[in-house]
Structure formats: structure tokens, C-alpha cells
Amino acid sequence: MINRRKKLSLLIVMILVLLSPQIIKNIRTAMTSSEKVVYLMEEIETSHSSDIVYGKLEDGVVQYWDGILYFYDTAGVQKWNLHLGIVNPILKAHMKDIYVVDNNKNQLIRVGKGGEVVYRYTMEDALSNFKVEEDNYVLLQYPTKNNMTELIILDDEGRKHGSILLGEGQVLNMSISKAHDLIAINTIMTKNSLESHLLTYDLKGQLIASNYLEEEFILDFSYDAKGNLIAVKEKEIIGINRDNKVVWNVFLEKVKLFKDSPLQHMVVYSGEESRNRLIYMKEGEGVKVVQYDGKIAGKTKTEEALLGIDTYNGEILLYSLRTIYLIDKKANVLVEYKYSSDIEEVFVFSKGHVAVVTKGKLSFLRILEA
């Protein structure tokens, strides 16, 4: 006997068939803990070239392809394009703005979310790296010359705000926060052994503190709502206050992937693989949601090895080669969706919007309650 829920589902399908047969091919059922439906909003054909660069804004995806920067909203509608003509650009998208480095012309270009050029900054040399923060302050890293590494701080209008000159060590990672007036830099150097240091500065370039980390490397930085510096190490996450004291720490298996939800928590995928290549063990692998007070909010495991993590406000998305997972802040799996192509990158947005990058295609999905 068909139960009431099945009757309702059958009725919905019949209505959709009457309205438009084309709609059916754009609806995909997701394997979930509670029944949900995945809608294909739009598919955009692209080149199979690996030269396409993608980035995420708060309300859509930016794509750099054949010298042109495109922006698509979360429904897959192209809103604008901008010809830049840069070969092999370094592109970073941050909330409402896109930053593009042209190392051939020694130029940094900031593009607003409407496709307008906000400023062009002429650099002294080609860049090794750069970081952007929420208030659009930028930290530029120039190549090391004569054992000296210069870092330049730009304000939100592209003007020089300060500088830092490092006399020794190679910069491994760095971050900048205008709100907390803080710059964090992890440097490594080789003397009799490999040494790692954590340096903190204010935005004027004045040294605040220096910490010796022995042979521990910092993979990246974040900040909590109190202004504490969050440092992700290879097997540990630590919170450091303004007085340079460790206020909390969490030990982990070897960190493989991580992504922060600004001011809230860090989503970490970690685990140790077996040294025996014939036996691949995943017993220790798993995902943990680490709150910025050192507590583990939740943890889960996936059947497949993960390729990436993305977050947006309260949304947490994990993806493997052929599966997309949505989890909540306690790491409960809400959606497990099998994909038909090899996944390269996935972005999550508000209200169930998801963008998926595969070879030769950019797809826009929406996950809703059935």
C-alpha cells in the first residue's frame, strides 16, 4: 500500500510533468539523512584547458578564461565580464572584490563586485605571494634578494600603508587583519637544523612578538571574534592572544585539508595513512569542527578521501572526487550527493546554492527540502 508521503511525491511529479517535461531532467535526488532534492539551475560549457582560474565571491563565482574575467551569480547567470588580457594571472577573490596580479607588467588590479576596476597598483617587482583580508587591506610579498624579504602593506585604496623587511628566513605563510591590527608570518630557516618561527607585527610594520616553533610549520592563519590569532599547524591548532600567550590548543592527526568559517570555527580533515601502500587505512581519517575556544563541536567520517572543503556562514560543504557532502556545525551529515563527473572544485553559498567545477563545465545547483 502506498503511504501518504509517496502519494504526495507522486502528485508533485505529475504536476511537474504537466508543467514542463524539461524540468524533470534538471531534478536529481540526493541521498540524505532527510529527503532533499538537488536542482540543476544552469550548466556552462568551458574549455578542457587547465588554464581556467576560479574564485568565489559572497554571491557568485568568478572565472578567468582566455584573458577575460567573468562573474556568474549563484543561479548561473552571467552578470558581467571584464577583459584584462593577463597571461598566467594570480587571482584571489574575497567576499566582494577580486584581486588579480599581472607579474609580467608588475601590476596588482583590484576589481569590484560590479566588474569595475577599483585601482591598479604598480609593484616594484614580480610578487611571490599576497594576502587579502576582509577590509581589503593587502599584504604583498616580494622575492627574497640578498637574504632580505620585503613585505608591503596596502590600504583599501591601494596606497602603501607600511612595510616589513625580514633579514633571515623564508616566508612560508602569512596573514593580515586590519580589524585586529595584526600581521602574522611563519618563516623557516636552515642552520644546523630546520627552524620555524612565528612573527607578529602591527599594520605599521612594528614587531610585536617572535616565537620559536622548532620544526613545526604553520599551514595557515585565521582570527576569532576576540582578536586571537588562530594558527593551523601540521598536527595542532592553537589560539594565541594579543599578549602572545597560547589560550587554547587542539591536537589532531596529520592535517590534510582545512577551511575556516571566519570568527566561528575551523573545519579540519585529518588522518594518518598506512605506510604499507598495499593496505590503505582510513581508520584515523575524519572531519572535525573545531570551535575557536578549543572545543570539538562535532566529528564525522566519509567513505571517500576528501579533495576539498568550503564554508559560507553556517554552511559547511565537503567534496571528494565523485561525492558532495553538506554537514552542520556539529558535523552531522545532512546531504550526501553522488556526482556523475570527476569534481575539481566546489563552492557553497547561502540558501542551498552550490557551484561545481568539472573538466569542461561549470554547474550551478540548488539543494532544497523535498
C-alpha positions in Angstrom: 0.0 0.0 0.0 1.4 3.4 -1.0 1.8 5.6 2.0 0.7 9.2 2.2 4.3 10.5 1.6 4.7 8.5 -1.6 1.3 9.7 -2.8 2.4 13.3 -2.3 5.7 12.8 -4.1 3.8 11.1 -7.0 1.4 14.1 -7.2 4.3 16.6 -7.3 6.0 14.6 -10.2 2.7 14.5 -12.1 2.3 18.3 -11.8 5.9 18.9 -13.0 5.3 16.6 -16.0 2.2 18.6 -16.9 4.0 22.0 -16.5 7.2 21.1 -18.4 8.9 17.9 -19.3 12.2 19.7 -19.4 12.1 20.3 -15.7 12.4 16.6 -14.9 15.9 16.3 -16.3 17.1 19.1 -14.1 15.9 17.4 -10.8 18.2 14.9 -9.1 17.6 13.0 -5.9 20.2 13.3 -3.2 21.0 10.6 -0.7 20.4 12.4 2.6 19.6 11.8 6.2 16.3 13.7 5.5 14.9 13.7 2.0 16.2 16.6 -0.2 16.2 17.3 -3.9 19.1 18.7 -5.9 18.0 21.1 -8.8 20.3 21.8 -11.7 20.0 25.6 -12.2 22.5 26.1 -15.0 25.4 24.4 -16.8 28.1 26.4 -18.6 30.3 24.7 -21.1 34.0 25.7 -20.8 37.3 24.7 -22.2 39.0 21.5 -21.1 42.1 23.5 -20.5 43.6 23.7 -17.1 44.3 27.4 -17.5 40.8 28.4 -16.3 41.0 30.0 -12.8 38.0 30.2 -10.4 37.3 32.2 -7.3 34.3 32.7 -5.0 32.6 36.0 -4.0 29.8 36.1 -1.4 27.1 35.9 -4.1 28.6 34.1 -7.0 31.6 32.7 -8.9 34.4 34.5 -10.8 36.1 32.8 -13.7 39.2 33.9 -15.6 39.5 32.4 -19.0 41.4 33.5 -22.2 42.2 36.9 -20.8 38.6 37.7 -19.7 37.2 37.8 -16.1 33.6 36.6 -15.8 31.1 36.8 -12.9 28.2 34.4 -12.5 25.6 34.7 -9.8 24.5 31.7 -7.7 21.9 30.8 -10.3 24.5 30.7 -13.1 23.5 33.9 -14.8 26.5 35.9 -16.2 26.3 39.4 -14.7 29.4 40.9 -16.3 32.8 40.3 -17.9 36.0 42.4 -18.0 38.8 42.0 -20.5 42.2 42.1 -18.7 44.4 40.2 -21.1 46.8 38.8 -18.4 48.8 35.7 -19.1 49.0 33.3 -16.1 47.5 35.6 -13.5 47.5 35.1 -9.8 43.8 35.6 -8.8 42.3 35.8 -5.3 38.6 36.5 -4.7 37.5 37.8 -1.3 33.8 38.4 -0.5 33.0 41.4 -2.7 36.3 42.0 -4.6 38.7 40.2 -6.9 42.5 40.8 -6.8 44.5 39.9 -9.9 48.3 40.0 -10.2 50.0 40.5 -13.5 53.6 39.6 -12.9 54.5 40.3 -16.5 53.7 44.0 -16.0 54.3 44.2 -12.2 50.7 45.2 -11.6 48.0 44.4 -9.0 44.5 45.1 -10.1 41.5 45.3 -7.7 38.1 44.6 -9.3 34.8 45.4 -7.5 31.9 43.0 -7.5 30.2 45.1 -10.2 33.1 44.5 -12.6 34.7 47.9 -12.2 38.4 48.4 -11.7 38.8 50.0 -8.2 42.6 50.6 -8.6 45.8 49.4 -10.3 48.9 49.3 -8.1 52.3 49.3 -9.8 54.6 46.9 -8.0 58.4 47.2 -7.6 58.9 43.6 -8.8 57.0 40.4 -9.6 55.3 39.1 -6.5 56.0 35.8 -4.7 52.7 35.9 -2.8 50.0 38.1 -1.4 47.2 38.0 1.1 43.9 39.9 1.3 41.7 40.5 4.4 38.1 41.5 5.0 38.6 45.2 5.0 40.6 45.0 1.7 44.0 45.6 3.2 46.6 43.6 1.2 49.9 42.2 2.2 52.4 41.8 -0.7 55.5 39.6 -0.6 58.4 40.3 -2.9 61.0 37.7 -3.8 64.0 37.3 -1.5 67.1 39.2 -2.6 70.4 39.2 -0.8 68.7 37.2 2.1 66.2 40.1 2.5 62.4 39.7 2.0 60.3 42.8 1.7 56.6 42.8 2.6 54.4 45.8 1.7 51.0 46.7 3.3 48.4 48.4 1.1 45.3 50.1 2.4 41.8 49.6 0.9 42.5 52.3 -1.7 45.8 50.7 -2.9 48.1 53.1 -1.1 51.2 52.0 0.8 50.4 51.8 4.5 53.5 50.2 5.9 56.3 47.7 5.2 58.3 44.9 6.8 61.8 43.9 6.0 62.8 40.3 7.0 66.5 39.8 7.4 66.5 36.0 7.5 64.3 33.1 6.9 62.0 32.1 4.0 58.3 33.1 4.3 56.1 30.0 4.5 52.7 31.6 5.3 51.3 35.0 6.3 48.1 36.8 7.1 46.8 40.3 7.7 43.9 41.7 9.8 43.1 45.4 9.8 40.4 44.9 12.5 42.9 43.4 14.9 45.9 45.5 13.7 47.9 42.3 13.3 50.2 40.6 10.7 51.3 37.1 11.3 54.2 35.5 9.4 55.7 32.0 9.6 59.3 31.8 8.5 61.7 28.8 8.2 65.4 28.7 8.1 68.1 26.1 7.9 71.1 26.3 10.2 72.3 23.1 11.8 68.7 22.0 11.6 65.4 23.3 10.2 63.9 26.1 12.4 60.4 27.6 12.3 59.4 31.0 13.7 56.1 32.8 14.2 56.5 36.6 13.9 53.7 39.1 14.6 53.6 42.7 13.6 51.2 45.6 13.7 50.0 47.1 10.4 52.7 49.8 10.5 55.3 47.0 10.4 56.4 47.2 14.1 57.4 43.8 15.6 55.1 42.6 18.4 56.5 39.2 19.2 58.6 36.3 17.9 58.0 32.7 18.8 60.4 29.8 18.1 58.4 26.7 16.9 61.3 24.3 16.5 60.5 22.2 13.4 56.7 22.8 13.4 55.3 24.6 10.3 52.2 26.7 10.2 49.9 25.9 7.4 47.7 29.0 7.7 46.2 31.6 10.0 42.8 32.9 11.0 41.3 35.1 13.7 38.5 34.8 16.2 36.0 37.4 17.3 38.2 38.4 20.3 41.2 39.1 18.0 43.1 36.0 19.0 45.3 34.6 16.3 44.4 31.1 15.2 47.4 29.1 13.8 46.9 25.8 12.0 50.0 23.6 12.4 50.6 20.2 10.9 49.1 18.3 13.9 47.7 21.0 16.1 45.5 24.2 16.1 46.4 26.9 18.6 44.8 30.2 19.7 47.2 33.0 20.7 46.1 36.2 22.4 47.5 39.7 22.0 49.9 39.1 24.9 51.5 36.3 22.9 50.1 33.5 25.2 48.5 30.3 23.9 45.0 30.4 25.3 43.9 27.0 23.8 45.1 24.2 21.6 43.7 21.1 20.0 45.9 18.1 18.9 44.9 16.3 15.7 46.1 13.7 13.3 48.1 15.0 10.3 46.1 17.9 8.8 45.3 17.3 5.2 42.6 19.9 4.5 41.1 22.8 6.4 38.8 25.8 5.9 37.7 28.4 8.4 34.3 30.0 8.9 35.5 33.5 9.9 35.3 34.3 13.6 33.4 31.0 14.3 35.3 27.7 13.7 37.7 25.7 11.6 36.7 22.6 9.7 39.6 20.2 9.5 40.1 16.9 7.6 43.0 14.9 9.2 44.3 11.4 9.5 47.3 9.2 9.1 47.8 6.8 6.2 49.3 3.4 6.4 53.0 3.2 5.4 52.1 0.0 3.6 51.0 1.1 0.2 49.2 -2.2 -0.4 47.0 -1.5 2.6 45.3 1.9 2.6 43.9 2.6 6.1 41.5 5.3 6.8 40.7 4.4 10.4 42.1 7.7 11.7 40.8 9.9 8.9 37.9 12.2 9.7 36.4 15.6 9.7 36.3 17.7 12.9 34.6 21.1 13.5 36.9 22.9 15.9 35.4 25.9 17.7 37.5 28.9 18.4 37.6 28.1 22.1 39.4 24.8 21.6 36.3 22.6 21.8 35.4 20.0 19.2 31.8 20.8 18.2 31.5 17.5 16.2 33.2 15.0 14.0 32.4 12.6 11.2 33.9 10.3 8.6 33.3 10.0 4.9 33.6 6.9 2.7 35.9 8.6 0.2 39.0 10.6 0.6 38.2 14.3 0.5 39.6 16.7 -2.1 38.3 20.0 -0.6 36.2 21.9 2.0 34.2 25.1 1.6 32.2 27.2 4.0 29.7 30.1 3.9 28.3 31.4 7.1 26.7 28.3 8.7 27.0 26.2 5.6 29.8 23.5 5.5 30.5 21.6 2.4 32.9 18.7 1.8 33.7 17.0 -1.5 35.5 14.0 -2.9 36.1 13.0 -6.5 32.5 12.0 -7.0 30.6 13.0 -3.9 29.4 16.2 -2.3 28.5 16.3 1.4 26.7 19.0 3.4 27.2 18.9 7.2 26.1 21.1 10.0 28.2 22.8 12.8 28.1 19.5 14.8 29.4 17.6 11.8 26.1 15.7 11.2 25.8 14.8 7.5 22.8 16.5 6.0 23.3 15.7 2.4 25.4 13.0 0.6 25.1 13.6 -3.2 26.7 11.4 -5.8 28.0 13.3 -8.8 28.3 12.0 -12.3 31.6 13.6 -13.3 35.0 14.0 -11.6 34.9 17.0 -9.3 37.7 19.6 -9.4 36.3 22.3 -7.1 33.0 23.1 -5.3 31.7 26.4 -3.8 28.8 26.7 -1.3 26.6 29.7 -0.8 23.5 30.6 1.2 20.1 29.0 0.8 21.4 25.8 -0.6 23.2 27.2 -3.7 26.3 25.2 -4.8 28.6 25.7 -7.8 30.6 22.7 -9.1 33.7 22.8 -11.4 34.4 19.8 -13.5 36.5 19.3 -16.6 34.9 21.4 -19.3 31.9 22.5 -17.3 30.7 24.9 -14.5 27.4 23.8 -13.0 25.1 25.6 -10.6 22.9 23.5 -8.3 20.4 24.2 -5.5 19.7 21.8 -2.7 16.2 22.1 -1.2 13.9 20.1 1.1 11.7 17.7 -0.9 
